[in-house]
Structures are given as structure tokens and as C-alpha cells.
Amino acid sequence: MTTTRPTDLGVALAELEGSGARPRAGGTDLTACLAHGVLAPAPVVDLTGVDDLRGIDWREDGSARVGALTSVHDLSADARLREAYPALARTAGALATPQVRGTATLGGNLLQRNRCWYLRNPAFDCFQTGGDACPAREGDHLRGVVVDQGPCVAPHPSTVAVALVAYDAVAEVAGEGSRERPVAELYDGADPFRDHVLSPTQVLVSVSLPAPVPGERAAYLRATGRSRAEWPLVEVTVRLACADGGDGPVETAAVAVGGVARTPLRLPRVESALVGAVPGVEPGAAFVAALDGLADLCSPLPATGYKVPLLRETVRAGVERALGFARD
């Protein structure tokens, strides 16, 4: 397996074009996919020397452009990012382990493969490995979706994507058909053959975040089967823009969830119900009704019915954490 290390984005794209080569950033997921037989050996284009993919640039309005090679650690630890985008920083700081966060990149996290045990077991074929069915749908899908969007039932694996969807972030993609698109549009839940819509010859260059919102209160919460280094069963990122520098009523809200569908999801009914909520005070009846309405989004598989109440309670607890409300 040969590896090239271009320092220019145009050269990297040319090396990917028609060669069957794969791009590599931090390599945390690519290495695992090769080890488990998810991917066959192929030439690698190492992107770590491409300066166009690095750095955090700040615009005059206070918004940020974050290079795809930015480490997950830096998303959580960079002081200016933490102040401007607290929901992103808290989300990034909670995933995986310190060692993984130090190696994994923003782009790699957004474009990683799902964690279905059938995909990562060479004894099975599925849509993503040349098969014509999803063995998890009729098999062991305990960690599968509860919002059924299409033939594949593996939840999308990117925690960072959940936060970026909550920020309405925009991805810059280079290569054939290059353009900017919302991060949410990197994913198509109806497509069982891949975990993102980029072609093998396209490269994620950066993600742009909107100008920071004054008075943002934020929280991230995940429900897992064990306490450390576990993939979430349900996760939620909450952003609340509050009046009076964060102490007044909620003016706008963004609530995004992961671990429940093939794509990250926004919860618009929950968001609407939070407008007018007051920090430190238990949300009212409209919020409770919106939580109860989450069951209407769900179409659980035989073994994922437990995620319906888990989704409700994870969202509730995440919102209450962002509001600074503590139950007795």
C-alpha cells in the first residue's frame, strides 16, 4: 500500500482522481477500517501536509472558518472557539478519549464510517460492502436507529456533526462539483451505501460557523452503556441564546440529537417550545408536550424501543443543564 504526502490541495485532488486512492487525515477510522476488513488495501493520499486544510480563521463579524485538519482536541480546547461556540467545544470535549481527540480531525470525524458490527465483521455482507441487504435490520440491532430513515439501520457516528448541525454550519468541499453546503447536507439517511455524500475524489476543506450569538448557554449530554470511551446510544447538543447576556429569557434555541438516526437531527418543536424559557427555572408545559411529541418521530426496530424514552430523557436533561435548572 503506497502513501503519497502532497503539500498542495490541487495536487492532492489530482492524486485522488481516478486512482482508487483514499484520503487520510488523522487516520483513526481509516486504520480501524483496514484492520477489520471494511476496506481493502489501496493507495493513500496523506493530507496532513496540505496547509489549505489547516488553521482557524476569524472574520470581521466574529465568525470562524475551521480547517478540516483541526484536531478534535483543539475544537474543545482553543480558548476563542470555546468562548464563541461553547456548544461545539463541550460536544467535542466529551467524545472518545484524550488520545483519540488529540489525533482525530474535524474532517475525519464528520466523514467516518458507522460502527455497525455487521459492517466491521468480514463474515457479513451489507449494503456498504457490496451486499444487497442490511443484516442488522433482522439481526442484532440493539444499538441501531430509532428514527428509521432508510434501508440501513446504523446510526450516524459523528458527534461533532451533531454540534455543527445545531450551529447551521457550512462545509466547504473541494474536487469535482466543489461547493459549499450545510453540514446537514453531507448526509443522506435514505442512502444505505455510504455514510456521507462526498465522492472518493472530493475533500472536505473546512467548516464555517456563523457569527457568535451573545448570551449563548450550551450543554452536551450523551447516554452510554458504560461510563468511558463508549459510542453514545443517544446524544444531544443544546444551544440557547438568552437575553441579558445569558441571564434573561431564551430568544432562540437549537437542539440537535445523534445516535438515533442515519443522520444528525434537529428538533424544531422542542426548539420552539424553549423560546421564552427562563434560566434557572423549570421549562413549562409546552416543553413537556414537545418532549412527549418526540415519540411521534420514532419508528423503533424490535430491539431499539428503549431509545424512545431514552431520547426524551436525554433531551430533557440536556436542556435543563443548559438552562442551569437542577431537579431536587
Secondary structure, 3 states (H helix, E strand, C coil): CCEECCCCHHHHHHHHCCCCCEEECCCHHHHHHHHCCCCCCCCEEECCCCHHHCCEEECCCCCEEEECCCEHHHHHHCHHHHHHCHHHHHHHHHCCCHHHHHHCEHHHHHCCCCCCCCCCCCCCCCHHHCCCCCHHHHCCCCCCCCCCCCCCCCCCCCHHHHHHHHCCCEEEEECCCCEEEEHHHHCCCCCCCCCCCCCCCCEEEEEEECCCCCCEEEEEEEECCCCCCCCCCEEEEEEEEEHHHHCCCEEEEEEEEECCCCCCEECHHHHHHHCCCCCCCCCCHHHHHHHHHHHHHCCCCCCCCCHHHHHHHHHHHHHHHHHCCCCC
